[in-house]
Amino acid sequence: LDRNHDGNVSRAEFEAAMAQGQQQGSYAAPTTYAAPSYTTGAPTVTYGAPQGVTYGAPTMTYGAAAPAQYSYASPPTYAAPTTTYAAPATYAAPATYAAPTTYAAPSTYA
């Protein structure tokens, strides 16, 4: 902004700087894109007699279900939780402090 480096921006220097920001810039030519190309053709389809299919009932085997196996054991035993008690806390006697110090009035000078 300060063209003559005198430490002040004059009105002419300011207007020149503002006019410089309004100038039209140069731009490159716009990019041109080509249309995409498509290649199509008829799909290849082959027709023929269907493969051999065999129909029949599925083979099933039936029988009695195996009996369920159960095992019974004695019920678990539970013990009462262990509780430990301690003696109550002891505290020291509160501290005692000396009486506050009093001061004599300052002497006056005549």
N, C-alpha and C positions, 0 to 999 in steps of 0.2 A: 504494500500500500504506500508506504513512505518512499517515493521515488528518489528524492534528493537527500535522504538520510539526515534531515535536520531535526528529527525527533517529533515532528508534528505532521499530522496528515491534513493537508490543505483541502479546500473544497474541490479544487480541480483534480487532485490526486484521488480523492474519494469517488468523484464522478467517473473518472477514468477506470477505476477498479470495478465500479458497478456496471459500467458499459461493457467491460471486458467479459463479465459473466453472462451477458445477454447475447453474445455473438453466437451465431449458428455454427455448430461443429460439423466436421465432415464425417460422413458415414459411408460405410462400404455398401456396395450394391447388394440388394436383397438376394438371399439364397433361393435358387429355383430347384424345386424337387420334381422328379419325374414320377409319373403315375406307376404304381406297381404292376408288374406283369403277372398274369395267371396262365397256367397251362392246365387244360382240362382234357379229359379223355373218358371214354366209357369204361366203367368198371368191368373187370373180368369176372364173369359168373359162369360156373359150370353146373349143369343140371344132370341128374342121373337117377337111377333107381335107388331107393333108400336102402340102407344097410339092413341086414337081417336082424329082426327083433324076435326074441323068444319070450312068450308069456307063460306064466305058471305061478302057482301059489308058492310063497316062500316056505322054506323048511323051518318048522317050529318044534321045539322040544319043551315038553311040560313035565313038571315033577313037583313034589312037595317041597316047600321051602325048608331050609335047614333050621332047626330050632335055635332060638337065640340063647347065647351063653351069658349067664349072669353070675357075678361073684360078689358075695356079701362078706364084709369084714366087720369087725367090731367098730363102733363109732369112735371118732377121735376124742381124745381127752384134752381138756384145756386147763392150764394152770392159771392161778390168779397172778396179776402183774406184781412185780417186785416194787415195793415202795420203800424209799429210804428217807428218814427224817434226820435233820441235823439240829444242833442247839441253836437258839436264836442268836443273832448278831449282837455283839456288845459294842458300846460306843464310849469314847473317853468323855470325861466331864468337860463342859464348855470352858474355854479359856477366859481368864480374868485379865482385865487391863487396868493400868494405873489411872488415877483421876486425871482429867485434863489439866494442862499446865496453864497457869494464869500469869500474865505479864503486868508489870507496873507501868503506869503512865509515863511517857517520856518527860524528861526534865525540860523546863523552859529556860530560856536564856534571856537575861535582861540587858 
